[in-house]
Amino acid sequence: MTSLAVTNCTVAFGGLKAIDDLTLTIPGGTITALIGPNGSGKSTFCNMVSGQIPPVTGSVLLDGASITRVRTDRIVAAGLARTYQVPRVPRELTIGEVIGVPLRYARSSRDLPRGMSTGADVARFCGLAPSLDTRCAELSVSDLRRLEIARALACKPRVLLLDEAMAGLGHEDAEQVIALVREVHAAGITIVVIEHVMRIIASLCQHALVLNNGRLLSEGTPAVVLSDPVVREAYLGKGFAP
């Protein structure tokens, strides 16, 4: 499965380095957690590798091929898609229209996962409302989260970045989205999860990377990372018990 790597990458806003000479690898075939305190560089990392904020130095590699400072649509065509903390779907469009845009315009020769071929297949896989004609304005927060994932899947990704895909959900809805993420991973897609709920990280992810001040603080299995005293002090607090 496809890996994602960054080497000596820096993103700066004025004099502030949001990503500071960062080198890390997302192992192919994993669900990898990207965690860290607010302001540690997690969302900037997503923006950087997806082409929205190019690094001023360093390189971004998708399965060994450079996507550094490549246009966003070409990065999507190469196989990287993402979701957003706040769902970015036009309220006046329908489920079918939102999913249909990348199905029609994303330039990829890859097939949809799990034998899917239509927008209805993608919607059904993601557990969305039964009618593709349902407007986004009528969707619950949970369904909007699912629609973000569905739209990303319609880009036919090899690597999928999920930026707080469970944020704002109750326990039951979050568990359903977690089950969906596992199904997406089982379809052969490498997944990066940005998440603050440690229970989700511990149960969902095989690998974890911790950022702090734009640098890699720790990496390993969730159990190892969440037991690291340096991580607890910087992010979780000294009293945290995994």
Secondary structure as UniProt FT lines:
FT   STRAND          4..13
FT   TURN            14..15
FT   STRAND          16..26
FT   TURN            28..29
FT   STRAND          31..35
FT   TURN            38..39
FT   HELIX           42..49
FT   TURN            50..51
FT   STRAND          57..62
FT   TURN            63..64
FT   STRAND          65..66
FT   TURN            68..69
FT   HELIX           72..78
FT   STRAND          80..82
FT   TURN            91..92
FT   HELIX           95..105
FT   HELIX           113..115
FT   HELIX           119..125
FT   TURN            126..127
FT   TURN            132..133
FT   HELIX           136..138
FT   HELIX           141..153
FT   TURN            154..155
FT   STRAND          159..163
FT   TURN            165..168
FT   HELIX           171..186
FT   TURN            187..188
FT   STRAND          190..194
FT   HELIX           198..204
FT   STRAND          207..212
FT   TURN            213..214
FT   STRAND          215..220
FT   HELIX           222..226
FT   HELIX           229..231
FT   HELIX           232..236
FT   TURN            238..239
//
